[in-house]
Amino acid sequence: MISLVKRALDHYQNKTTDQASDVMSNSIDAYVDEDRYQKEVDRIFKRLPLALCLSSELPKDNTHRAMNVIDTPVLITRGKDSKVRAFLNICRHRGSKICEEGTGKKRNFVCPYHAWTYDHEGKLIGMYGEKTFGDIKKEDFGLIELMCSERSGLVWVMLNPEENFNIDKWLGDFAPELDTLNLENWHIHEQREIDGPGWKVALDGYLEAYHHNQLHGDTVGKHTVGNLLVLDTYGPHQRLTFGRKTLKDLIDKPETEWKSPQENIRLIHSGFPNLSISGVLGDHCLVSQIFPTSSPNRTITRQTILSAKKPETDKQLQNTNEFSEMVRQAVVDEDYKIGLEIQSNISHMGSNDFIYGKNEPAVQNYHSWIKSFMSKDGTEW
């Protein structure tokens, strides 16, 4: 943290920022072309590991999280052995969902159509009218399993049942950075889903501080320094460090007197392709998962508001609710409001390009990795 503060303070004093080697261009088709969009979603979101939920969403044995992810019904469970597993939320008999979306605790999962019953390990353990159905081997009709790993307080899942991944290889040196967040120990205060602009328009906004002063003057911009970024990359993953305006208090102050250096910077851990973890104010954290939809013009963002511990006093509850409202406003009323305008506008730009500045290195890195993955035929993780 001291090292990051020193890097941010140096930029603050010199009015500089981390930079890419040059400006970068990207075609408007990368944001609006439907054929390209579908190919990229299939390659990147369905053949790479996604952080689909927090470990704390499955707090005990026999708990679950069911969701629809890019038109794929997914069921994540924590079995009686405490192991997390993921499956297609589809009955092997006739294709009905076996669990409604949301979180909860169940002994087993019973299909609402014909009452086929599955346990948390995905095994078919019961069939209504089994004696009259005919002979089948139950072990051949368990739920279709998805590759799944629990790491760094998150549950990572591969949406394609025919693909595998190695979580250590996928996260690499980014895993220890995520571990520092201790996500599994935070309290989930609130979750909500937000409609937003297309995948890349939405993600671009999470990856730079260039817009903070102009767009977020009434929210996060009150606290952060615009156009100041300290960037560290871990393959496709990134850690962004923004400077807080309290950096000015450290000028000419001996390092030995820096009592709480973490109060002078804001960290964002960006997991490729759609995860953003932002520790914005002290004891609060925002986890954002940005999911594409069937349209290149729309995404669904799942926001999870975390507090270091469950609010117990009226003041603690007020602080947590204020944080929740601030990040909702920053995203819904500011980032996504202008993002939806951008998404509507760019279809008129024809064959022109977007330009990413040297002062937007995280945006450049993100789009470079999209290009890199699209040039690879198979899963290498």
Helices and strands as residue ranges (DSSP letters): H 2-14, E 24-27, H 29-32, H 34-40, I 41-45, E 50-54, G 55-57, E 63-69, E 72-78, E 84-88, E 102-105, E 109-110, E 117-118, E 124-126, H 130-133, G 138-140, E 145-146, E 148-151, E 154-157, H 167-171, H 174-179, G 183-185, E 187-196, H 199-205, H 212-215, G 220-222, E 224-234, E 237-244, G 245-250, G 255-257, G 261-264, E 265-271, E 275-279, E 284-292, E 299-307, H 314-328, I 329-335, H 336-345, G 346-348, E 353-356, H 361-374
